[in-house]
Amino acid sequence: MNNITVYTTTQCPYCVMMKNFLVDKNIEFTEVNVEKDPQSMQRVVQTTGQMGVPQTEINGKWVLGFDPNKIMDALKK
């Protein structure tokens, strides 16, 4: 079982693309909207050093932006 969290904002088109990609692949994930949960964004920035979204945490590994190849690679490990 993979542990996947996607950190998003409301107006982010790449966040929608990421969520749609995971849904299309039948990959379960948890979404955290950082506009509604600013403390989560602080934790993400402290962990990754990146402000952008989407950021996806897969089993402790981070993928910045909408990058299907990196997502699938992280899921294989």
C-alpha positions in Angstrom: 0.0 0.0 0.0 1.4 3.3 -1.1 1.1 6.4 1.1 0.5 9.3 -1.2 -0.3 12.9 -0.3 -0.8 15.6 -2.9 -0.4 19.2 -1.7 -2.5 21.6 -3.8 -4.1 25.0 -4.0 -7.5 25.8 -5.4 -6.5 27.6 -8.6 -3.6 25.4 -9.6 -4.1 23.7 -13.1 -1.2 21.4 -12.5 -2.7 20.2 -9.2 -5.9 19.3 -11.2 -3.7 17.4 -13.7 -1.9 15.6 -11.0 -5.1 14.5 -9.2 -6.7 13.5 -12.6 -3.6 11.4 -13.4 -3.7 9.6 -10.1 -7.5 9.0 -10.4 -7.1 7.7 -14.0 -4.4 5.2 -12.7 -6.7 4.1 -9.8 -4.0 5.3 -7.4 -5.4 6.3 -4.0 -4.2 9.6 -2.5 -4.9 12.2 0.1 -5.2 15.8 -0.9 -4.1 18.6 1.3 -5.2 22.1 0.1 -2.5 24.3 1.6 -4.7 27.4 1.2 -6.9 25.9 3.9 -4.1 24.4 5.9 -1.2 26.9 5.9 0.7 24.8 8.5 1.0 22.0 6.0 2.5 24.4 3.5 5.1 25.5 6.1 6.0 21.8 6.7 6.3 21.1 2.9 8.5 24.2 2.4 10.7 23.2 5.4 11.0 19.6 4.1 11.5 20.3 0.3 12.7 23.9 0.2 10.1 24.4 -2.6 7.1 26.8 -2.5 5.4 25.5 -5.7 2.4 23.2 -6.0 1.6 20.5 -6.6 4.0 18.7 -4.4 3.4 15.0 -4.0 4.8 12.9 -1.2 5.0 9.2 -2.1 6.2 6.9 0.7 8.5 9.7 2.0 9.8 10.7 -1.5 8.8 14.0 -3.0 7.9 14.9 -6.6 7.6 18.6 -7.4 5.0 19.7 -10.0 3.1 17.5 -12.4 5.6 14.8 -13.5 3.9 11.5 -14.3 7.2 9.7 -15.0 8.6 10.6 -11.6 5.4 9.6 -9.9 5.4 6.2 -11.6 9.1 5.7 -10.7 8.5 6.6 -7.1 5.6 4.1 -6.9 7.8 1.3 -8.2 10.4 1.7 -5.5 
